[in-house]
C-alpha cells in the first residue's frame, strides 16, 4: 500500500498575522483529508518546528526532531526573521518517515478532503515528482465553516506551494541554504523536482488546495534580503546542475542558459523564465522518447 508523509512548519503567531486564521484551517483540512483517505493511501502528518512552537502543534501530527537553526545562523539581515531552511525541514522528514512519497506545503495552504486520494491517483500514473497550484478564495474569518471554504471555487493562482515527490529522489536534491517564507523558494524546489524526476508535471487546474486571500505579505520590501538570498541560492544550484550535465540534452534549456542564467546579475524574472523553459523542455523530450 502506498505510504505518504506530509510535512509543514507550524509557527506560533499573534492575531495581527494572516497565519493566525490560516494555520488552524490548514491543520483541520489536513486532518480531514487524512481521514477521507481511509488509509488508502496511508497518510501521516508531520510537523517540523522550532522548540518555542512545539506546544502549538495539534496532537495528530508526528513531531520531528526540533529545528536547531534558522536562516539567521547562515547570514545577517537588516530585519531579523527566524525562518527555517527548506533542507532542514525535509531532512527531518527523511530521517523520520519510511513513506514512499513526501509532500511539503506552505503552512497557509489548505487541502480539499479528496486531496490525498487524488495525489495517490496521480502517483499511480507514474509521476515521481509534481507540483499542484492552489486556488485563491476570498479572505474569511475563522468562524466560517469548513464546508463553506471547501465549496468556494476561488480563482486560479500561478504560485507554487505544494510539492509531491518520491522519497527515492530526495537524496539527490541540492537545496543549498534557501529558506521558506521568501521569494524564489518555490523555484528552488521545482528545479530539484524537474532535474531529478523521470516524470514531472505542474498541475495548474486541479481544485485540490486553497489559500485565504492573496495578500502576499512575504513581499514586504523590508525583507527583500531574504528574497535575494534565495535567488542567489537558486543561481548556485542551477550552475551546479549545469556542471553535472543535468541540464544537458535539453536544447531549449541550454539555449536559455546561454542567454540568461550565465549572466552574473540576472534580471529578476529570470528564475521564472528558467522554470518555464525547463518544464517545456522536459515535456518536449517526453514526446520524442
Buried (B, 14 or more C-beta within 10 A) or exposed (E): EBBBBBBBBBBBBEEEBBBEBBBBBBBBBBBBBBEBBEEEBBBBBBBBBBEEBEEBBEEEBBBBEEBEEBBEEBEEBEEEBBBBBBBBBBBBBBEBBEBBBBBBBBBBBBBBBBBBBBBBEBBEEEBBBBBBBBBBBEBBEEEBEEEEBBEBEBEEBEBBBBBBBBBEBBEEBBBBBBBBBBBBBBBBBBBBBBBBBEEBBBBEEBBBBBBBBBEEEBEEEEBBBBBBBBBBBBBBBBBEBBEEEBBEEBEBBBEBBEEBBEEEEBEEEBBBBBBEBBBBBBEBBEEEE
